[in-house]
Amino acid sequence: MIQILPVIEMPFQGFDRLKQESQQEGFRFPQRLEDEWMSGINQFSKPGEGLYKAVVGNEVIAIGGINVDPYANGKATGRLRRFYVTKKWRGRGVGRKLLAYILAQEPLFFTTITLRTDNPAACVFYEKCGFERVLDDPFVTHQKSFKA
């Protein structure tokens, strides 16, 4: 059974394994997540923000969070950040479950959610989850709008 839990401290049990796997795949953002958290730059602590992990038993199988988008004008735009699903669990609905959970946590704070990815598989994933492609913004590749 998959549980989605808030991340309260870094690093947490199981994070090092997730970080190591991501680095082997060429993804640096779990390391950046840890560095930014430990330095205090980003601890997902502003209103509407949160960092979450998907867990099966004691195994961390995914992570992702949402911040106030630093590139947007105004506070009504959230930015999906540091989203990663372990290779073993991809294609099994974990990413969709984690994304749905994140988007459901603070619906009063954000009317638009943005993200940036250069990974073709991630593009397909986000588009299947209802995000639209953005072509004219250097900081955003996808966005999803919600009624205010």
Backbone bond lengths (Angstrom), bond angles and torsions (degrees), N, CA, C in turn:
res aa  C-N    CA-C-N  psi(-1)  N-CA   C-N-CA  omega(-1)  CA-C   N-CA-C  phi
1 M - - - 1.445 - - 1.528 109.91 -
2 I 1.316 116.46 128.73 1.461 122.51 -178.42 1.524 109.53 -85.69
3 Q 1.322 115.53 128.73 1.453 121.83 175.29 1.517 108.63 -113.20
4 I 1.325 116.44 139.98 1.458 121.56 172.75 1.522 106.54 -107.18
5 L 1.328 115.61 123.10 1.464 121.45 -175.50 1.525 110.66 -128.43
6 P 1.329 117.17 146.50 1.463 118.98 175.85 1.524 110.65 -71.07
7 V 1.322 115.55 145.77 1.463 121.19 173.51 1.523 106.18 -90.81
8 I 1.318 115.37 123.47 1.454 121.28 -176.09 1.522 111.74 -106.91
9 E 1.332 116.18 -27.07 1.461 120.72 179.22 1.520 109.70 -145.34
10 M 1.308 114.80 157.40 1.459 121.13 177.70 1.515 108.49 -128.49
11 P 1.301 119.00 149.34 1.467 124.08 -17.56 1.517 109.41 -72.64
12 F 1.309 116.86 155.15 1.454 122.13 178.61 1.523 109.00 -110.34
13 Q 1.322 116.31 165.28 1.458 121.02 -178.76 1.530 109.83 -58.66
14 G 1.312 116.77 126.19 1.455 122.64 179.42 1.513 113.63 97.22
15 F 1.332 117.96 -12.81 1.464 120.16 -178.13 1.523 111.75 -67.83
16 D 1.327 117.67 -39.82 1.469 119.89 -177.54 1.528 111.90 -59.86
17 R 1.326 117.46 -38.90 1.466 120.35 178.36 1.522 110.73 -66.42
18 L 1.328 116.53 -43.32 1.461 121.03 178.07 1.529 110.29 -62.64
19 K 1.322 116.91 -43.87 1.465 122.05 179.03 1.524 110.94 -62.28
20 Q 1.323 117.18 -43.63 1.461 121.57 -179.66 1.526 110.96 -62.35
21 E 1.332 116.67 -45.37 1.466 119.96 178.99 1.526 110.56 -61.66
22 S 1.317 116.58 -43.32 1.465 119.58 -178.61 1.532 110.83 -63.28
23 Q 1.324 116.63 -39.08 1.464 120.45 179.00 1.528 111.27 -65.63
24 Q 1.325 117.32 -37.05 1.461 120.94 177.48 1.529 111.12 -63.62
25 E 1.337 116.21 -27.99 1.462 120.91 177.26 1.525 112.60 -86.92
26 G 1.323 116.86 -3.58 1.456 120.70 179.19 1.520 114.57 92.01
27 F 1.319 117.76 11.88 1.458 121.54 178.64 1.525 109.49 -96.41
28 R 1.330 116.02 127.55 1.465 121.14 -177.45 1.524 113.20 -100.71
29 F 1.329 117.71 -10.45 1.461 118.22 -169.96 1.521 115.36 -67.76
30 P 1.337 122.33 -29.13 1.472 117.47 173.30 1.542 112.48 -63.93
31 Q 1.321 116.68 -35.11 1.468 119.14 175.75 1.524 110.14 -66.94
32 R 1.347 116.89 -41.87 1.468 120.06 177.33 1.527 110.88 -62.91
33 L 1.337 116.05 -39.12 1.461 120.94 176.90 1.527 110.19 -56.02
34 E 1.330 115.74 -50.32 1.463 120.05 -179.45 1.531 111.26 -63.48
35 D 1.328 117.23 -44.84 1.465 121.04 -179.38 1.526 111.35 -60.66
36 E 1.337 116.56 -46.18 1.461 120.48 -178.86 1.530 111.34 -66.76
37 W 1.322 116.44 -38.84 1.475 120.13 179.12 1.531 109.71 -64.00
38 M 1.330 116.09 -49.81 1.463 120.71 -175.60 1.531 111.51 -65.03
39 S 1.329 117.77 -32.16 1.467 120.66 179.44 1.524 112.12 -82.55
40 G 1.337 116.86 -13.14 1.458 120.98 -178.50 1.522 114.13 89.22
41 I 1.323 117.62 -0.40 1.468 120.93 -179.59 1.523 111.17 -63.34
42 N 1.318 116.77 -41.48 1.470 120.62 -178.73 1.523 109.36 -147.50
43 Q 1.311 115.77 110.54 1.460 121.55 176.14 1.525 110.90 -119.83
44 F 1.331 116.83 18.51 1.464 122.13 176.77 1.534 110.39 52.44
45 S 1.326 116.61 46.21 1.465 120.73 -171.34 1.530 114.97 -115.64
46 K 1.321 118.15 -0.92 1.464 120.00 177.13 1.531 109.03 -76.49
47 P 1.329 117.58 159.95 1.472 119.51 177.78 1.538 111.39 -53.74
48 G 1.316 115.48 130.91 1.458 121.81 -179.71 1.510 114.16 90.15
49 E 1.328 117.93 -13.99 1.460 121.03 -177.57 1.528 111.34 -88.43
50 G 1.323 115.08 157.69 1.454 120.27 175.54 1.509 111.36 -172.89
51 L 1.318 116.32 151.41 1.462 123.46 175.27 1.520 106.50 -122.64
52 Y 1.340 115.82 134.20 1.465 121.04 -173.28 1.520 110.52 -133.76
53 K 1.330 114.76 152.39 1.461 120.96 176.10 1.522 108.67 -125.31
54 A 1.319 115.53 146.04 1.466 121.99 172.74 1.518 106.68 -100.92
55 V 1.325 115.52 132.03 1.458 121.53 -173.08 1.524 109.65 -132.57
56 V 1.332 115.54 138.94 1.457 122.18 169.64 1.521 105.47 -122.72
57 G 1.321 116.42 114.44 1.468 119.88 -173.88 1.510 108.57 62.66
58 N 1.326 116.85 -121.90 1.464 122.15 177.00 1.515 112.50 -101.93
59 E 1.338 117.20 5.30 1.458 121.40 -176.36 1.523 111.10 -95.58
60 V 1.337 116.49 124.73 1.463 121.70 174.11 1.522 107.04 -83.14
61 I 1.331 116.12 121.25 1.464 119.94 -174.12 1.523 113.58 -112.26
62 A 1.324 116.76 -11.29 1.463 120.22 178.34 1.514 109.94 -164.39
63 I 1.328 114.93 160.33 1.456 121.42 177.40 1.516 107.81 -148.30
64 G 1.318 116.03 151.88 1.457 120.56 175.66 1.510 110.13 -176.83
65 G 1.323 115.44 156.95 1.446 119.16 -178.91 1.507 112.70 -149.94
66 I 1.319 114.36 178.09 1.448 121.65 178.38 1.522 108.85 -137.39
67 N 1.325 115.09 135.17 1.459 123.16 177.18 1.519 109.53 -123.31
68 V 1.324 115.92 163.83 1.455 119.99 164.48 1.529 104.77 -64.01
69 D 1.328 117.31 130.85 1.467 121.07 -176.38 1.529 110.08 -70.54
70 P 1.338 117.59 114.64 1.470 120.01 -177.86 1.527 113.35 -71.05
71 Y 1.330 117.65 -13.72 1.461 120.98 -178.06 1.523 113.01 -96.54
72 A 1.323 116.99 -7.45 1.464 121.10 -176.39 1.522 111.02 -94.02
73 N 1.299 114.66 155.47 1.473 120.51 174.38 1.514 108.09 -86.05
74 G 1.291 117.49 111.67 1.461 121.03 179.16 1.517 111.97 103.14
75 K 1.312 115.07 167.93 1.468 121.96 -175.34 1.524 113.20 -96.08
76 A 1.330 118.95 -0.68 1.465 120.68 -175.57 1.527 112.60 -83.85
77 T 1.329 117.17 2.05 1.459 120.86 179.52 1.522 109.63 -109.81
78 G 1.329 115.50 124.30 1.450 121.45 175.30 1.524 109.67 -99.68
79 R 1.304 116.46 158.26 1.467 121.10 -179.88 1.527 108.16 -127.47
80 L 1.321 116.29 122.47 1.456 121.64 175.84 1.522 107.89 -70.23
81 R 1.340 116.35 130.16 1.465 119.91 -173.65 1.524 111.37 -134.16
82 R 1.326 114.65 148.89 1.471 123.14 167.99 1.521 113.42 53.08
83 F 1.326 116.33 43.25 1.466 122.84 -177.11 1.528 108.79 -88.48
84 Y 1.318 116.39 122.64 1.470 120.88 -178.73 1.526 109.30 -149.51
85 V 1.331 115.54 132.49 1.466 122.85 174.09 1.520 106.72 -117.87
86 T 1.339 117.17 131.91 1.459 120.09 179.94 1.526 110.10 -61.66
87 K 1.310 114.73 150.40 1.469 121.83 -175.00 1.531 112.45 -54.66
88 K 1.312 115.95 -42.88 1.466 121.92 -178.61 1.525 112.62 -59.89
89 W 1.329 117.49 -29.52 1.461 121.59 -173.77 1.527 113.96 -102.75
90 R 1.318 118.14 -1.14 1.465 119.93 178.33 1.522 110.61 -67.90
91 G 1.322 115.47 147.17 1.458 120.79 178.94 1.513 113.92 77.33
92 R 1.328 117.42 11.33 1.468 121.74 -177.92 1.532 112.29 -118.46
93 G 1.326 116.27 14.62 1.451 120.80 176.06 1.518 115.35 87.70
94 V 1.324 117.68 0.58 1.464 120.97 -177.80 1.531 110.51 -66.76
95 G 1.319 116.84 -46.22 1.459 120.83 179.84 1.516 111.75 -60.42
96 R 1.329 116.53 -43.86 1.477 120.40 178.46 1.530 111.39 -62.52
97 K 1.321 115.84 -41.78 1.464 120.01 -179.27 1.529 110.44 -65.46
98 L 1.318 116.93 -45.30 1.463 120.90 179.63 1.531 110.26 -64.67
99 L 1.309 117.57 -44.25 1.461 121.33 179.53 1.527 110.87 -61.94
100 A 1.318 117.42 -46.04 1.469 121.12 179.19 1.525 110.60 -60.51
101 Y 1.319 116.53 -41.03 1.465 120.81 179.16 1.532 110.42 -63.08
102 I 1.314 116.53 -47.03 1.466 121.03 179.97 1.524 110.35 -59.55
103 L 1.313 116.95 -46.95 1.463 120.64 -176.88 1.529 112.20 -68.05
104 A 1.322 117.50 -24.11 1.462 120.95 -179.16 1.529 113.65 -86.06
105 Q 1.327 117.90 -11.64 1.467 120.29 -173.09 1.522 114.40 -71.60
106 E 1.292 118.25 -42.41 1.461 120.90 -173.25 1.529 111.05 -132.19
107 P 1.327 118.37 58.17 1.469 119.82 -174.96 1.524 114.31 -64.98
108 L 1.322 118.68 -18.77 1.457 120.42 -179.73 1.526 112.92 -82.27
109 F 1.311 117.58 -15.38 1.456 120.66 -175.85 1.526 113.61 -87.19
110 F 1.315 117.88 -36.71 1.460 120.53 -171.32 1.526 111.84 -122.55
111 T 1.317 115.96 134.99 1.465 120.79 173.78 1.521 111.00 -101.52
112 T 1.329 116.25 -16.71 1.464 122.07 177.21 1.518 108.55 -137.94
113 I 1.332 116.02 139.88 1.469 122.14 174.37 1.516 106.97 -118.04
114 T 1.331 116.40 130.98 1.462 121.46 179.36 1.527 109.84 -118.63
115 L 1.318 115.00 167.75 1.462 121.64 172.73 1.516 109.09 -161.42
116 R 1.297 115.34 166.58 1.463 121.79 174.98 1.519 107.71 -133.85
117 T 1.339 115.43 128.80 1.460 120.65 175.32 1.521 109.32 -145.09
118 D 1.328 115.66 147.93 1.463 120.58 172.89 1.531 110.39 -115.74
119 N 1.325 116.05 12.82 1.458 122.17 -178.93 1.539 109.16 -94.77
120 P 1.333 118.25 118.02 1.472 120.36 -178.23 1.532 113.79 -58.06
121 A 1.322 118.35 -38.32 1.471 120.72 178.92 1.531 110.26 -66.55
122 A 1.320 117.16 -38.09 1.464 120.54 177.66 1.524 110.38 -66.27
123 C 1.325 117.29 -38.32 1.472 120.69 176.81 1.527 110.11 -57.36
124 V 1.312 116.31 -47.62 1.471 120.74 179.46 1.530 110.05 -61.29
125 F 1.314 117.18 -45.45 1.467 121.84 179.41 1.526 111.00 -56.82
126 Y 1.323 117.06 -52.63 1.463 119.91 -176.43 1.529 111.56 -65.11
127 E 1.317 117.21 -37.62 1.465 119.81 178.65 1.532 110.86 -66.80
128 K 1.326 117.99 -36.79 1.469 120.86 175.09 1.529 111.28 -66.46
129 C 1.329 116.93 -24.75 1.465 121.87 179.32 1.526 112.27 -90.75
130 G 1.318 117.20 10.35 1.459 120.72 173.97 1.513 116.47 95.06
131 F 1.316 117.96 6.68 1.459 120.34 175.99 1.530 108.78 -82.45
132 E 1.323 115.42 143.64 1.456 121.06 178.50 1.519 109.78 -101.01
133 R 1.323 115.18 146.23 1.461 121.83 178.53 1.522 109.32 -71.32
134 V 1.327 116.62 137.42 1.465 123.27 175.89 1.522 106.96 -114.05
135 L 1.320 116.89 125.78 1.465 120.25 -174.29 1.527 114.35 -103.88
136 D 1.315 117.73 -18.29 1.461 119.37 -170.23 1.529 114.42 -115.79
137 D 1.304 117.84 28.17 1.458 121.10 -178.55 1.532 108.89 -132.73
138 P 1.315 118.80 121.44 1.474 120.06 -178.12 1.524 113.95 -69.60
139 F 1.353 117.62 -14.71 1.458 121.00 -177.40 1.526 113.68 -105.21
140 V 1.326 117.32 -7.36 1.463 121.44 -173.76 1.520 109.61 -135.68
141 T 1.349 116.54 130.77 1.457 120.28 173.26 1.511 111.50 -106.46
142 H 1.339 116.90 -23.24 1.479 121.68 -177.24 1.527 109.58 -145.63
143 Q 1.328 114.86 150.85 1.451 119.95 174.32 1.516 110.74 -149.82
144 K 1.319 114.19 158.05 1.455 121.73 177.16 1.516 106.48 -138.47
145 S 1.331 116.47 129.67 1.456 120.70 -179.30 1.513 110.45 -107.68
146 F 1.314 114.80 148.38 1.455 122.88 179.00 1.517 108.23 -125.55
147 K 1.302 117.21 153.85 1.470 120.72 177.54 1.513 108.94 -69.31
148 A 1.314 114.83 139.70 1.475 120.69 -179.29 1.516 110.68 -77.44
